Amino acid sequence: MIDYKKLAGEKISSLIPYQPGKPIKELERELGVKEAIKLASNENPLGVSKKVIQAVTEALHEMNRYPLGDAFYLRQELSRFLDVPPHQIIFGTGSNEIIELAIRTFVKEGEHVLSYAPSFSVYGIIAQAAGSFCKWVPTKDRFKVDFNKLKEAVENSTRIVFLANPNNPTGVYFSEEELVDFLNYIPKETIVILDEAYVEYVDAPDFPDSLKLLKKYPNLIIMRTFSKAYGLAGFRIGYAIGHPDAIDMLNRVRQPFNVNMVAQIAAIAALEDREFVRNSIKINREGKAYLYKQFKELGLDYIETQANFILVNVGDGKDVFDRLLKEGVIVRFLGPTLKEYIRVSIGTPQENEVFITKLKKILNKG
Ligand SMILES: Cc1ncc(COP(=O)(O)O)c(C=O)c1O
């Protein structure tokens, strides 16, 4: 018998795969229900912009061709939108791919990555799959990033520090002052990847203006995505902005046709449809206010969020998660380290109401 575990080696066989949110169709099939709602993966509840659907539909007949390897038109469009030179941008199949590219490009043998916990588990999974590891530094009270501890944790062999801002799964953010202080402290050859997947939803006035900081800190790379406010999670497209030399190195590792053409076309149309993005942000802001109010009335402690989801303390997270599932509502339970919590993505007003109704029923507060 061939022993694939042995062939893959300990680093791979001990990996715990990323657990995605349960798909709606799967839950509906299991429960035999029709109207299940998914508030589990921080997706855009407004669906896909009509302009995106139109642009993609029109382009489908050209899909016998390879995509533009350099995402030429999208690059131009995004460069104008962000006011960043085109050669400082790289695209990936979701920002997930950028995480992988960065680790494969820059983390050499004996080096590792650093982040704070709880945060996006993918940093650790990809690091381990690449033969390295992620050192996790605990957060402070109410999941605030502990920059003193992060500073202490930086070693010569720390090649990349991943800082999600706002963070997933907590929704907590750190300020420009905190970031600048950290950037001034760390060695020039330690790369800081700011993961701004939820940046469009932020309304905190002291949130970092990261694009401005790029000029001063060549070791800074900013990562963003079309999966959230732009509503393109299924297309898989994200990007990073950084020093031209950093982007050049990442480009050497990137597969030549990594981002498919449908995704490129979808992203151009999504960038142009400002109305859709504005609406997504508005719905999120209103949903957040509604859920905060409901949680307060229910006496539930929640973590203030700058993103499109809320971490809420329900006592027994796994139990509430399981019971919500049976009611046709998919949220997220985040495992033993956050056992009192569930994470709920902010949905449409109607989805939010259904969630609250079911939650009240489960907590006997109806
Ligand atoms: C903090 C964070 N970074 C990155 C991603 C990855 O996004 P994508 O690969 O869809 O661009 C997510 C997705 O949920 C996230 O929460």
The ligand as a Gaussian input file, in Angstrom:
#p B3LYP/6-31G(d) Opt

LIG

0 1
 C       -9.415000      38.810000       6.521000
 C       -9.649000      38.145000       5.210000
 N       -8.681000      38.169000       4.297000
 C       -8.824000      37.570000       3.101000
 C      -10.008000      36.944000       2.770000
 C      -10.051000      36.227000       1.452000
 O      -10.863000      36.793000       0.554000
 P      -10.832000      36.360000      -0.985000
 O       -9.866000      35.247000      -1.170000
 O      -12.231000      35.965000      -1.272000
 O      -10.403000      37.601000      -1.706000
 C      -11.048000      36.896000       3.673000
 C      -12.283000      36.181000       3.330000
 O      -13.177000      35.983000       4.068000
 C      -10.861000      37.504000       4.929000
 O      -11.813000      37.474000       5.861000

